[in-house]
Amino acid sequence: MRSTPSKKDRKIGLGKRTNEGYEYVAKIDFAQDLSAQISRVIKEKEINDILEKKSKELKEVIRKFPRKEKNIDYYYEVGKKLLFLDSDLFKSVAPNSVFRRIVEELPEILPGMDTENKKGKENARRHVGVMYNLAHVKRNELPKASWDQWYEIGKFSGVCKDRKLLEQILVECKSKGLSVIPLRNKIKDLKIQRK
């Protein structure tokens, strides 16, 4: 059973860019401990500044790839630029909050994807998450699975970082040519077995 994290342990959410500038999620409530709140605002600002810088780097990768849809090399290269999320500063940030910001500020990252509705935004965030997860794989492993297989593998955050589990899954992909649903079930089974 999952427990709800305490306020202190919750991941930081990020605000969004508006016409007037950046809108912070962290707010000051004078009835609460001011030093902790100010610390959160400062941290959010620092993270926002880094995101602005990294967005420029992402734009360069986006320009390099004219074909983006179902292009594993494109997803891998974007993911490599997202590895800044592994830094200590970003460990306290909700990854989906970063992925949302990237999709909002760089809609060209996933051209043709409808991000105007809630479901479309969730799908786009998932794609950016897959990009990030795939960056933890060695480049020479990419030919070992199809685009659809990598996309499914990339949905599971810990799989790409777990060398042994990934090797098992890639062997299954090659030997059985698993399609999406059987692959998803196999990943879930292997993760349960490893616990």
N, C-alpha and C positions, 0 to 999 in steps of 0.2 A: 504494500500500500504506500502510495506517495504522500509525503507530508508537505505542507505548504512551507516554503522557506520563510524565515523571519524577515522583517523589513531590512535588517542589517545585512542579511545574506543574499537578498535578491539581486539579480543582475540589473545593471543600469540600462535603462531604455534611452534611446536617443530621440531628440526632437526632429523637426523637419525644417527645410528651407522654405521660407515664405517670401512674398514680394517685399516685405519690410526687413528681411534678414533671417537669421536663425532663431527658431522658436524652441526654447529649452523645455525639457521635460522636468528637470530639477527646478523646484520652486522654493522660495523662502517662506516659511511659516514661523512668525515670531513667537508662537507658543511652544515651539520645539527647540532643540539644541541647535543654536545658530552655527557653531563651528563645524558640526557634522554636515549641515546643509550647505554651507559655503564650500566645504571640501567637495561635495558632490557636484556643485555647479562648476567649480574649477576643473574637476576631472572631466566633466562633460564637455567643457570648452576645449580642453586639451585634446580630447578624443575627436571632437568636431574639426579642430585645426588639422589633425593628422588625416582625417577622412577627406578633407578638401585637397590636401596635397596628393593623396593616393588616388583621388578621382582623376587628376591630371595624368597620372601614370596609366591608369586604366583606359583613358581616352586614346592613348598612343597604341595600346594593344588592340582596341576596338577598330581603329583605323587600319591596322595591319592586315586584318582579316575581312575580305569582302564577303565571304560565305561564312555565316555563323551558325545557321541551323544544322543541328546534328553533326557538328564539326568537333571531334574530340580534341584536336590540336588547339582550336580556339578556346574551348572550355579549360583545357589544361593551362594555357598561357594566362588566361584571366585569373584562374585559380592561383597560379604562382604569385601574381600581384596581390592576391588577397591573403597571403601568408602572414602579413603584418598582424592579422587577427590572433596569431599564436603568441604575440608579445605579452609580457606581464600586464601592461596597461589595459589590454583588451580582454583579459581573463574575467574581468568583472562586468563586461558588457554583454548583453543578450545578443547572440549572433544574428538572430532574425531581425533585430533592430538595425544592425549594420546592413544586412542584405536589403531590407526595405529602403533604407536611405540610398543605397547604390542604385536600386531599380528606379526610385523617384528622380534621382539626379542624373542618371545616365540611362534614359530609356532606350538609347541606341545599343545598349549592351545586349538586348534581346529584341531585335527588330521583328516586327510582325506579331509580337505577342501582345494581346489585349491586356493592358494593365489598368484600365479604367474602372473595372469592377472588382469586387472583393476576391472572387475566385481567381481572376486573372492575376491580381497582385500576389496572392498566395502561391500561385504556380510560378510566377517570375522569381519570387524569393527562393522557392525550392530549387530552381535552376541555378541561381547564384550560389546557393548552398552546395549543390553538386559540384560546381566549378571549384569552390574552395576545398571540398573533400578530395577531389581528384588530384589536386596539387600535392597531396601527401604520398602519392604513388610515384614510383620511379618511371621515368619517361619510357624506358625500354619495355615496360610491362603493358603499355597501352595496346600494342597489337594483339595481345592475348585474349581480348574480348571485343565484341561488337559494340557499336555506339549504344544500342538499347541496353546491353548488359552493363556497360559502364555507367550509364545513367541510373540504372536500378541500384548498382553497387554504391554509387555516390550519394544516394539518398540516406544511407546508413552512416552516420557520422563517425563511428569508431572503426568501421571496417577498413577504410583506406589507411588508417594508422597502425592497424594490427597486422604485421607482416605475415604471421602464420595463418591467421584467419583468411586474409586476402589470397594467399597462395592456395589454400584449400578451395576457395570459391572459384578462382581462376582455373584450377584443374577440373572442377565440376563443369564450368562453362565450356571448356574445350572438349572434354570427354562426352558430355551429354548434350551439348548445344542448347542449354537451357533458355527458354523464352522468359519473358518478364515475370509472369506469375509463379512458375516453378522456381525461378531464380530467387525471387523475393522470399518464398517459403523456405528455400534451402538456406538462405542467409539467416533467417530467423531461427531455424533449427540449429545451425552451427553456432550461433551466438548463445543460444540457451545451453547447448552442450558444453561450451567453454566456461560457463559460470560455475 
